[in-house]
Amino acid sequence: MQKPSQITLPSEVASPIRLRCQDLGLKRNGQWLFQNLELNLRGGTLVAVVGPSGVGKSSLLACICGSERPTTGNIEFLVKEGETRTQETIRPNLGLIFQSLRLTAHATVLDNVLFGRLGSYNLRQTLFGFPKNDTQVAYEILHDLGIAHLSRKWMTQTSGGEQQRTAIARTLFQNPKIILADEPVSNLDTYYAGRVMGLLRNKAIQEGKIILCALHDPQLINRFADLALSLNPEHPEGWRLRKVHS
């Protein structure tokens, strides 16, 4: 187990964003998934959460986003200097990429992306379609992910991999400060998995975001992660945080 204070990383932008987990632990059915977990992450960092299936990667992300309550410990966020936030007040700045994609089947690819900011529009703004500037931003994100040509297709007309990239585009369109991604490239081939992970890493470095991805593929971890957080199914306290990129 390596203390987070021992690891520092360069970033292209000065980012005030921080994510801190102190003494974090989760117990389920009488068994600890992880225990005494300590993280102190700063903006500009992509962290791969690794370990075998069932070790607790998804559960850790669920604890951080607030959809599951940890057994022990606490979680704090900073998005501005001197302004500590809880899981409730961080929500507008927290982006989630789920394994269950939660897309609207009877809507277009582009509209599914635009739905990512639905809560920030009033009825009048969307009565005759979404704002033109936002539509252009959404289209550009789809282009970065290689599916702009599908923007007017219904979700039911797209493949599993295309749907996964649509869900990623929806989260990026929200422009969150922190992104939690649960197996975001599980349905993608090698080329598009690399394209997605490269885009996420660029978002972290160039925009000062914190991104945590549950990943399995060692090649993707070595290519794109700054840090790897390994969970140990045999020893819940034996988690390890290691530097991947200098």
C-alpha positions in Angstrom: 0.0 0.0 0.0 1.5 3.3 -1.1 0.4 6.5 0.5 -1.0 9.1 -1.9 1.2 11.9 -0.6 4.2 10.1 -2.2 2.9 10.5 -5.7 2.9 13.8 -7.6 2.3 14.3 -11.3 2.8 17.2 -13.7 -0.2 18.8 -15.5 -0.5 21.1 -18.4 -2.9 23.4 -16.5 -2.9 24.6 -12.9 -6.0 22.9 -11.6 -7.5 23.4 -8.2 -9.6 20.2 -8.5 -9.0 17.6 -5.8 -10.6 14.3 -4.7 -9.8 13.0 -1.3 -10.8 9.7 0.2 -9.9 9.0 3.9 -10.1 5.6 5.6 -12.6 4.5 2.9 -14.0 1.0 3.3 -16.9 -1.0 2.0 -18.2 -4.2 3.6 -20.8 -6.4 1.8 -22.4 -9.6 3.0 -19.9 -9.7 5.9 -16.9 -9.3 3.7 -14.7 -6.3 3.1 -14.2 -5.3 -0.6 -11.7 -2.7 0.4 -10.6 -1.1 3.6 -8.5 1.9 4.9 -8.3 3.3 1.3 -6.6 6.7 1.1 -6.6 8.8 -2.0 -5.5 12.4 -2.6 -5.9 13.1 -6.3 -5.5 16.4 -8.1 -6.8 17.7 -11.4 -4.8 16.6 -14.5 -4.8 12.9 -13.5 -6.3 9.8 -15.1 -6.4 6.9 -12.6 -7.0 3.3 -13.8 -8.9 1.2 -11.1 -7.7 -2.3 -11.7 -8.2 -5.8 -10.3 -10.1 -9.0 -11.2 -13.8 -9.1 -11.7 -15.8 -8.8 -8.5 -12.9 -7.2 -6.6 -14.9 -4.0 -6.0 -13.9 -1.6 -8.8 -17.5 -0.6 -9.6 -18.4 -0.5 -6.0 -15.5 2.0 -5.3 -16.8 4.3 -8.1 -20.3 3.9 -6.7 -19.0 5.0 -3.3 -17.3 8.1 -4.7 -20.3 9.2 -6.7 -22.6 8.7 -3.8 -24.8 5.9 -5.2 -23.5 3.5 -2.5 -22.7 4.4 1.0 -19.3 3.4 2.3 -19.0 1.4 5.5 -16.2 3.6 6.8 -14.4 6.8 5.9 -15.3 10.0 4.1 -15.0 11.6 0.7 -14.3 15.3 -0.1 -14.1 17.2 -3.3 -12.5 20.6 -4.2 -13.4 22.4 -7.4 -12.2 25.8 -6.3 -9.5 26.8 -3.8 -10.8 26.8 -0.3 -14.2 25.4 -1.3 -14.8 21.8 0.0 -17.8 20.0 -1.4 -19.7 16.9 -0.4 -21.1 14.2 -2.7 -24.4 16.1 -2.8 -23.0 19.5 -3.7 -20.4 18.0 -6.2 -23.1 16.4 -8.5 -23.2 19.2 -11.1 -19.4 18.8 -11.5 -19.4 15.0 -11.5 -19.8 13.0 -14.7 -20.6 9.3 -14.8 -20.1 6.7 -17.5 -22.1 3.6 -16.5 -21.8 0.0 -17.7 -25.6 0.2 -18.2 -25.5 3.0 -20.7 -28.9 4.6 -19.8 -29.6 5.9 -23.2 -33.0 6.9 -24.6 -33.8 4.3 -27.3 -36.4 6.3 -29.2 -34.2 9.4 -29.7 -31.3 10.2 -32.0 -27.6 9.8 -31.1 -27.2 13.6 -31.1 -30.2 14.1 -28.9 -28.9 11.5 -26.4 -25.8 13.6 -26.1 -27.7 16.8 -25.7 -29.8 15.2 -22.9 -26.7 15.3 -20.8 -27.4 19.0 -20.1 -31.2 18.7 -20.0 -31.4 19.9 -16.4 -29.7 23.2 -17.3 -32.2 24.2 -20.0 -35.6 25.7 -19.4 -38.7 24.6 -21.4 -38.5 27.6 -23.7 -34.9 26.9 -24.7 -35.8 23.4 -25.9 -39.3 23.9 -27.3 -38.0 24.1 -30.8 -34.8 22.2 -30.4 -31.6 22.6 -28.4 -29.5 25.8 -28.5 -27.4 25.9 -31.7 -24.0 26.4 -29.9 -24.6 23.4 -27.7 -25.7 21.3 -30.7 -22.4 22.2 -32.4 -20.4 21.3 -29.3 -22.2 17.9 -29.0 -21.6 17.2 -32.7 -17.8 18.0 -32.3 -17.6 15.5 -29.4 -19.3 12.8 -31.6 -16.8 13.6 -34.3 -13.9 13.1 -31.8 -15.4 9.7 -31.0 -15.8 8.7 -34.6 -19.6 8.6 -34.7 -20.6 12.1 -36.0 -22.0 10.4 -39.1 -24.5 8.7 -36.9 -25.8 11.8 -35.2 -29.3 11.6 -36.8 -29.6 7.9 -36.4 -32.0 6.5 -33.8 -30.2 4.7 -31.0 -32.0 1.5 -32.0 -30.2 1.7 -35.3 -26.7 1.6 -33.7 -24.4 -1.1 -32.5 -23.3 -1.8 -28.9 -20.0 -0.1 -29.4 -21.6 3.0 -31.0 -24.0 3.2 -28.1 -21.1 3.1 -25.6 -19.4 6.0 -27.4 -22.7 7.9 -27.4 -22.9 7.5 -23.6 -19.3 8.7 -23.3 -20.1 11.7 -25.5 -23.1 12.5 -23.3 -20.9 12.7 -20.2 -18.1 14.7 -22.0 -20.8 17.2 -23.2 -21.7 17.8 -19.5 -18.1 19.1 -19.1 -17.7 17.8 -15.5 -14.7 18.4 -13.4 -14.4 14.8 -12.3 -15.4 11.8 -14.4 -16.0 8.3 -13.1 -16.0 5.7 -15.9 -17.0 2.1 -15.2 -15.5 -0.1 -18.0 -15.9 2.7 -20.6 -14.4 0.7 -23.5 -15.7 -2.8 -22.8 -17.7 -2.9 -26.1 -15.0 -1.4 -28.3 -12.4 -2.8 -30.6 -8.7 -2.0 -30.1 -8.7 1.1 -32.3 -11.7 2.8 -30.8 -10.8 1.7 -27.2 -7.5 3.6 -27.8 -9.2 6.5 -29.3 -11.6 6.9 -26.4 -8.9 6.5 -23.8 -6.7 9.0 -25.6 -9.5 11.5 -25.6 -10.1 11.0 -21.8 -6.4 11.4 -21.0 -6.3 14.6 -23.1 -9.3 15.9 -21.2 -7.5 15.2 -17.9 -4.2 16.8 -18.9 -5.4 19.7 -21.0 -8.5 20.7 -18.9 -7.3 19.7 -15.5 -9.9 17.1 -14.8 -9.7 14.0 -12.6 -10.8 10.8 -14.3 -11.1 7.4 -12.7 -11.7 4.5 -15.0 -12.3 0.9 -14.1 -10.2 -1.0 -16.7 -9.0 -4.6 -17.4 -6.7 -4.2 -20.4 -3.1 -3.9 -19.3 -2.1 -2.3 -22.6 -4.7 0.5 -22.2 -3.6 1.0 -18.6 0.1 1.3 -19.5 -0.6 3.6 -22.5 -3.1 6.1 -20.9 -3.2 6.0 -17.1 -1.1 8.3 -14.9 -1.8 6.1 -11.8 -3.1 2.6 -11.3 -5.1 1.8 -8.2 -5.0 -2.0 -7.6 -7.6 -3.6 -5.4 -6.8 -7.0 -3.8 -9.5 -9.5 -3.4 -7.5 -11.5 -0.8 -6.5 -8.6 1.3 -8.9 -5.7 1.4 -6.3 -3.5 3.0 -3.7 -4.5 0.4 -4.7 -1.9 -2.2 -1.9 -0.2 -4.0 -1.5 3.1 -5.8 1.4 3.2 -8.3 2.6 5.6 -10.9 2.3 4.5 -14.5 3.4 7.6 -16.4 5.9 10.1 -15.1 
